[in-house]
Amino acid sequence: LRSKVGAAEAAAAFDEVFWTAFRPWYDTLVSSPGTETTKRAAVEWAMAWSEQVGQPLPPWMMNKDQVQALEKLQQASASGDERKLREAVVFAKQADYKSDPQLVTLYDSAVMSLRKLKRLPSGWEVDDLLGDDASAKMFKKVDLTGDDLKRLFQQLFDKTNLGIVTRDRAGAMPRGYRVEKIESVWNVDSWASYVKRVDTIQDKCSRFPGSAPVADWSSWSGPVATDGV
């Protein structure tokens, strides 16, 4: 039918009307769970059509990889499984999820689910912790900069240095320490061990009302050196 409209202007008008009529059905299809096969078939057909007429896909339409990313994100979010969430997030990153609003919403939801599952600190970004391999260790080193931050860390070392010589000390005792570089280590496995240990301690303390928090720690082991920092 398109080949019969003649001039390029008429063909462009045909394309506009065609895609305008096609979009409501496509949008409904994309937003409906359980239509994966039809979604893939629709995208494959649209790509074949566009290739045949020598026109690009409409900017609002996903490509095959993005449709697959949509399916993975939907399934992973529904399952709540960490492995599936990690795989879906990595796949979506590689499929350019940012070009589609629905993918962005699903991606952000999956990232939030991962954050809650791992109980990550607020400053740790899942995007940075997950590279191109979903099975790789979630680990990252981040340089922290800024004069104010450096002064705080210097203050921390100055106020907590007691100058106590320990048995493993070799050589002269340093009079102090100078902060040269601040590096934050985001190690999700180590953080998980810490959180698990905190949960265990909280559970034990909950069996003895009033045992925690300790009102006067100095009566146990002296003043806390970081109180004044």
Protein Blocks (a to p, Z undefined) as FASTA:
>chain_A
ZZmnopaklmmmmmmmmmmmmmmmmmmmmmpghilmmmmmmmmmmmmmmmmnopacdfkb
ccfklmmmmmmmmmmmmnopaklmmmmmmmmmmnopmlpmklmmmmmmmmmmmmmmnopa
fklcfklmpccbfkbccddddddedjklmmmmmmmmmmmmgopacfklgcjddfbdcdfb
dcddddfklmmmmmmmmmmmmmmmmmmghkaccfblmlmnopafklmZZ
